[in-house]
């Protein structure tokens, strides 16, 4: 059967690959939205801040790190798949999944033990601390399922299958909403009910996607296939991406400290704004995943002309869709925000955040797509350094210097466009200098 990613019309195949990813991201966001909306409506502002404030930053840090690691496995699998090396595809997949199980168990133990310390480090307000601890402790219990789902879904997409993970997400998203209502509203379990609903749905998602993955590779579990050489390749590509994600999450946690200083109303508004912004980010991230997969498979097959065309098409399509989405969000931001809260202080801060930050996100598209393209050809170290230095370090320096003198929400928000502009320029220069040209053929990039 012809591999359409390496032989089909690029823009058409990108759309076929993209839409299941973005729809999957939509339903994945509804996981968090269901928790936030139900907690905010039925428990109150303090619970909303507990689930969406420092707790959310810690969860993002954990998930982002291992999603970064999974991208290393996905790139390797995509390149081997493009080269039609089935044996290496299977061995890489099994090595990656075993690593997830071991890592997940270690993170569960460490996360539960360090929950209070992490929340304290983020300057979590005392009124939200008990509920934040409850939510995080239960969430960490489902870490293995969370990591297995993200890894298995990434590997399926690397093989060109972005549809079946979508079907799983649709089903478990509906289940999550039902369980949220049952645990939080009917049983009155508070934030514990929201966390319990989330980890139960993650378990169902992980089991279903794993079954799909093993059916795809048509191989039974074989510990002999889990060779250290494949794990080294996964970590070599995955660790820089994971560190980039970790640095982003740590920077967001650093920013959360300053948001926490501004009070519970600002914390709740920042939390809700993040949930709304996720609808924008899911379009951009879906195109970034598509860029990585298309670049990796075509690079593995030796089609360098299609590699560069895929990047250009991805950039154009991402800008068109993102402008439309950003425009719709800003047009209907007030009724959208009112779905989350009736508190006027939270509402006013939230609207201010959206009008200021949403237009600046368009700059980040350059960073996301070019970085995804470099991951596809196995070059991850320099993009990681550019992202960490350009986006993260600039924000930290800015807030450290400016916030003590001007302790306002606008001071915090300005760190975003400042860092985006500088980093996007660095990525354009690096792409022009170092991305493979048409005359270049891939060597052993693994």
C-alpha positions in Angstrom: 0.0 0.0 0.0 1.4 3.4 -1.1 2.5 5.7 1.8 0.6 8.9 1.0 2.7 11.0 3.3 5.7 10.4 1.1 3.9 10.2 -2.3 0.6 12.1 -2.1 -0.3 15.7 -2.7 1.2 17.5 0.3 -1.5 20.0 1.2 -4.3 17.4 0.9 -2.4 14.8 2.9 -1.6 17.4 5.5 -5.3 18.2 5.9 -6.2 14.5 6.1 -3.6 14.0 8.8 -4.2 17.4 10.6 -8.0 17.2 11.2 -8.0 14.1 13.3 -5.2 15.6 15.4 -6.9 18.9 15.9 -10.2 17.3 16.7 -8.4 15.0 19.1 -6.8 18.0 20.7 -10.2 19.6 21.0 -11.6 16.7 22.9 -8.5 16.5 25.0 -9.0 20.1 26.0 -12.5 19.3 26.9 -11.0 17.0 29.6 -9.6 20.1 31.3 -12.5 22.3 30.4 -15.0 19.9 32.0 -13.0 20.0 35.3 -12.7 23.7 35.2 -16.3 24.6 34.2 -17.9 22.1 36.6 -15.6 23.0 39.5 -16.0 26.7 38.9 -19.8 26.5 38.6 -20.6 24.0 41.3 -17.8 24.5 43.9 -16.6 28.1 43.6 -13.7 30.5 42.9 -11.3 28.9 45.4 -11.7 25.5 43.9 -11.3 26.9 40.4 -8.0 28.5 41.4 -6.9 25.3 43.1 -7.5 23.1 40.0 -6.5 25.7 37.4 -3.7 27.5 39.1 -0.5 26.0 40.5 -1.9 22.4 40.1 -2.4 23.0 36.4 1.2 24.2 36.0 2.6 21.1 37.7 0.4 18.8 35.6 1.5 20.7 32.4 5.2 20.3 33.5 4.8 16.5 34.0 2.8 15.8 30.8 4.9 18.2 28.7 8.1 16.5 29.7 7.0 13.0 28.7 5.2 14.2 25.6 8.6 15.6 24.6 10.2 12.2 25.2 7.5 10.6 23.2 8.3 12.9 20.3 11.8 11.4 20.2 10.3 7.9 19.7 7.8 9.2 17.2 10.5 10.8 15.0 12.5 7.6 15.0 9.4 5.4 14.2 8.4 7.9 11.4 11.8 7.8 9.8 12.0 4.0 10.0 8.5 3.7 8.7 9.4 6.0 5.8 12.3 3.7 5.0 10.0 0.6 5.3 12.1 -0.9 8.1 9.4 -2.8 10.0 11.7 -4.6 12.4 13.2 -1.4 13.7 9.7 0.2 13.9 8.5 -2.6 16.2 11.6 -2.7 18.4 11.5 1.1 18.9 7.8 1.0 19.8 8.2 -1.7 22.4 11.3 -0.1 24.0 9.4 3.2 24.3 6.4 1.7 26.0 8.4 -0.2 28.5 10.2 3.0 29.4 6.8 4.7 29.9 5.7 2.0 32.4 8.9 2.3 34.5 9.0 6.1 34.4 5.3 6.4 35.2 5.6 4.3 38.4 8.6 6.4 39.6 6.8 9.7 38.9 3.7 8.5 40.8 5.8 7.8 43.9 7.8 11.0 43.7 4.8 13.2 42.8 2.7 12.1 45.7 5.6 12.6 48.1 6.5 16.1 46.8 3.0 17.5 46.2 3.1 20.0 49.1 6.6 21.1 48.4 5.9 21.8 44.8 2.7 23.8 45.6 4.6 25.8 48.3 7.4 26.5 45.8 4.9 28.1 43.5 3.6 30.4 46.2 0.1 28.7 46.2 -2.3 30.8 48.3 -3.2 29.2 51.6 -6.9 29.3 50.8 -6.4 27.1 47.8 -3.6 24.8 49.2 -5.8 22.0 50.7 -7.9 21.5 47.5 -4.8 21.8 45.2 -3.1 19.1 47.3 -6.1 16.8 47.0 -6.4 17.3 43.3 -2.7 16.7 42.6 -2.3 13.6 44.8 -5.1 11.8 43.0 -3.9 13.0 39.6 -0.4 11.5 40.2 -2.0 8.1 40.9 -2.9 7.9 37.2 0.5 8.9 35.8 1.3 5.5 34.2 -1.9 5.7 32.2 -1.3 9.3 31.2 2.2 8.5 29.9 1.2 5.4 28.1 -1.6 7.1 26.3 0.5 10.0 25.2 3.3 7.7 24.0 1.0 5.3 22.2 -1.0 8.1 20.5 2.3 9.7 19.3 3.5 6.4 17.9 0.3 5.8 16.0 0.5 9.3 14.5 4.1 8.6 13.5 2.9 5.6 11.5 0.4 7.9 9.7 -2.7 7.0 11.8 -4.2 10.1 13.4 -7.8 8.9 13.2 -8.1 6.1 15.7 -6.6 8.1 18.6 -9.4 10.7 17.8 -12.1 8.0 18.2 -10.7 7.1 21.6 -10.6 10.7 22.8 -14.2 11.4 21.7 -15.5 8.4 23.7 -13.4 9.1 26.8 -14.2 12.8 26.7 -17.9 12.1 26.9 -17.2 9.7 29.7 -15.1 12.3 31.5 -17.9 14.8 31.5 -20.4 12.3 32.7 -18.0 11.2 35.5 -17.3 14.8 36.5 -21.0 15.5 36.9 -21.5 12.3 38.8 -18.5 12.7 41.2 -18.6 16.5 41.7 -22.4 17.3 41.6 -24.2 14.0 42.5 -21.7 12.6 45.0 -20.4 16.0 46.1 -16.7 14.9 46.1 -15.4 18.3 45.2 -12.0 18.6 43.5 -11.3 15.0 44.4 -14.2 13.9 42.2 -12.8 16.0 39.2 -9.4 14.4 39.6 -10.8 10.9 39.9 -12.9 11.3 36.8 -9.8 12.4 34.9 -7.5 9.5 35.8 -10.2 6.9 35.2 -10.7 8.3 31.7 -6.9 8.3 31.1 -6.8 4.7 32.0 -9.5 3.8 29.5 -7.8 5.9 26.8 -4.4 4.2 27.4 -5.8 0.7 27.2 -7.7 1.3 24.0 -4.8 3.1 22.2 -2.3 0.4 23.2 -4.6 -2.3 21.8 -4.8 -0.3 18.5 -1.0 0.2 18.4 -0.2 -3.5 18.8 -2.8 -4.5 16.3 -1.1 -2.1 13.8 2.4 -3.5 14.2 1.0 -7.0 14.4 3.5 -8.1 17.0 3.1 -9.6 20.4 5.0 -8.2 23.4 8.6 -9.3 23.3 11.1 -8.2 25.9 14.0 -9.2 23.6 13.0 -6.4 21.2 13.5 -3.8 24.0 17.2 -3.2 23.2 19.1 -0.4 24.9 20.3 0.9 21.6 16.7 1.9 20.6 16.2 3.5 24.0 19.4 5.5 23.6 18.1 6.8 20.2 14.8 7.7 21.7 16.4 9.6 24.6 18.9 11.3 22.3 16.1 12.9 20.3 13.5 13.0 23.1 15.5 14.5 26.0 16.2 17.8 24.3 12.5 18.2 23.3 11.5 17.1 26.8 13.9 19.6 28.4 12.4 22.3 26.1 8.9 21.4 27.3 10.1 21.2 30.9 11.7 24.6 30.6 8.5 26.1 29.1 6.5 24.5 32.0 8.9 25.8 34.6 8.8 29.2 33.1 5.0 29.1 33.2 5.3 28.0 36.8 7.6 31.0 37.4 5.0 33.3 35.8 2.4 31.6 38.0 4.2 32.9 41.1 3.7 36.5 39.9 0.1 35.8 39.0 -0.4 34.3 42.5 1.0 37.5 44.0 -1.8 39.4 42.3 -4.6 37.5 44.1 -7.2 34.8 43.8 -9.3 36.7 41.3 -6.3 37.1 38.9 -5.4 33.4 39.4 -8.8 32.3 38.4 -8.9 34.6 35.4 -5.5 33.4 34.2 -6.6 29.9 34.6 -9.8 30.3 32.6 -7.9 32.3 29.9 -5.5 29.4 29.6 -8.3 27.0 29.0 -9.8 29.3 26.3 -6.4 29.8 24.7 -6.0 26.1 24.4 -8.4 26.1 21.5 -5.9 28.3 19.6 -2.9 26.3 20.6 -4.4 23.0 19.6 -4.6 24.1 15.9 -1.0 25.3 16.0 0.2 22.2 17.8 -1.6 19.9 15.4 0.2 21.5 12.5 3.5 21.2 14.3 2.9 17.5 14.8 1.9 17.2 11.2 5.1 19.0 10.1 7.3 16.7 12.2 5.6 13.6 10.9 5.7 14.7 7.2 9.3 15.9 7.5 10.5 12.7 9.3 8.8 10.2 6.9 10.0 12.0 3.8 13.5 12.5 5.2 13.7 8.8 6.0 12.6 8.1 2.5 15.2 10.5 1.1 12.7 12.9 -0.5 14.3 16.2 0.5 12.3 18.3 -1.9 9.1 17.1 -0.2 10.7 17.9 3.2 11.1 21.6 2.4 7.7 21.8 0.7 6.0 20.3 3.7 7.4 23.0 5.9 6.2 25.8 3.6 2.7 24.4 3.2 2.5 23.9 7.0 3.4 27.5 7.7 0.8 28.8 5.3 -2.0 26.6 6.5 -1.2 27.2 10.1 -1.4 31.0 9.7 -4.7 30.8 7.8 -6.4 28.6 10.4 -4.9 30.4 13.4 -6.0 33.9 12.2 -9.6 32.6 11.8 -9.6 30.9 15.2 -8.1 33.9 17.0 -10.6 36.2 15.4 -13.5 34.0 16.4 -12.3 33.7 20.0 -11.9 37.5 20.4 -15.2 38.2 18.7 -17.1 36.0 21.2 -14.8 36.2 24.2 -17.3 37.7 26.6 -20.0 35.0 26.2 -17.3 32.4 26.2 -15.8 33.6 29.4 -19.2 33.9 31.1 -19.5 30.1 30.8 -16.7 29.7 33.3 -17.6 32.2 36.0 -20.1 34.7 37.2 -17.6 36.5 39.4 -17.1 40.1 38.0 -13.5 40.5 39.1 -12.5 37.2 37.4 -14.5 38.2 34.3 -12.9 41.6 33.9 -9.3 40.4 34.4 -10.0 37.5 31.9 -11.2 39.7 29.1 -8.2 42.0 29.6 -5.8 39.0 29.3 -7.5 37.7 26.1 -7.5 41.0 24.2 -3.8 41.5 25.1 -2.3 38.1 24.5 -4.3 36.4 21.7 -2.9 38.5 18.8 0.7 37.9 20.0 0.3 34.1 19.7 0.4 34.4 15.9 4.1 35.2 16.2 4.8 31.9 17.9 3.6 29.9 14.8 7.0 30.5 13.2 8.8 29.0 16.3 6.4 26.0 16.5 6.5 24.9 12.8 10.2 25.4 12.2 11.1 23.7 15.5 8.8 20.8 14.5 10.5 20.5 11.1 13.9 20.3 12.7 12.7 17.6 15.0 11.6 15.7 11.9 15.2 15.6 10.5 16.6 14.7 13.9 18.1 18.1 14.7 16.8 18.9 18.2 19.6 20.5 20.3 19.9 23.9 18.7 16.1 24.4 18.4 15.8 23.5 22.1 18.5 26.0 23.0 16.9 28.7 20.9 13.5 28.1 22.5 14.8 27.9 26.1 17.0 30.9 25.7 14.7 33.0 23.6 11.3 32.4 25.0 12.0 31.2 28.5 15.0 33.1 29.7 13.8 36.4 28.3 10.5 36.1 30.3 12.3 35.2 33.5 14.8 38.1 33.1 12.0 40.6 32.3 9.8 39.6 35.2 12.7 39.6 37.6 13.7 43.1 36.6 10.4 44.8 35.8 7.8 43.3 38.2 9.2 44.7 41.5 8.9 48.2 40.0 5.6 47.7 38.2 3.6 44.9 39.9 0.7 44.7 37.5 -0.9 42.1 35.2 0.3 44.0 32.1 3.9 43.7 33.2 3.4 39.9 33.3 1.7 39.8 30.0 4.3 41.9 28.1 6.8 39.1 28.7 5.0 37.0 26.0 5.3 39.3 22.9 8.8 40.4 23.9 10.0 36.8 24.0 8.1 35.7 20.9 9.5 38.4 18.6 13.2 37.7 19.5 12.9 33.9 19.3 11.0 33.9 16.0 13.8 36.0 14.4 16.4 33.5 15.7 14.5 30.5 14.3 14.1 32.1 10.8 17.9 32.7 10.7 18.7 29.2 11.8 16.2 27.7 9.3 17.8 29.7 6.4 21.3 28.6 7.5 20.9 25.0 8.6 17.8 23.2 7.3 18.6 20.5 4.6 18.7 21.8 1.1 17.4 20.0 -2.0 20.8 18.7 -2.9 21.3 17.1 0.5 20.5 13.5 1.1 19.8 12.1 4.6 22.5 10.1 6.2 22.0 8.1 9.3 20.3 10.8 11.3 19.4 8.4 14.0 
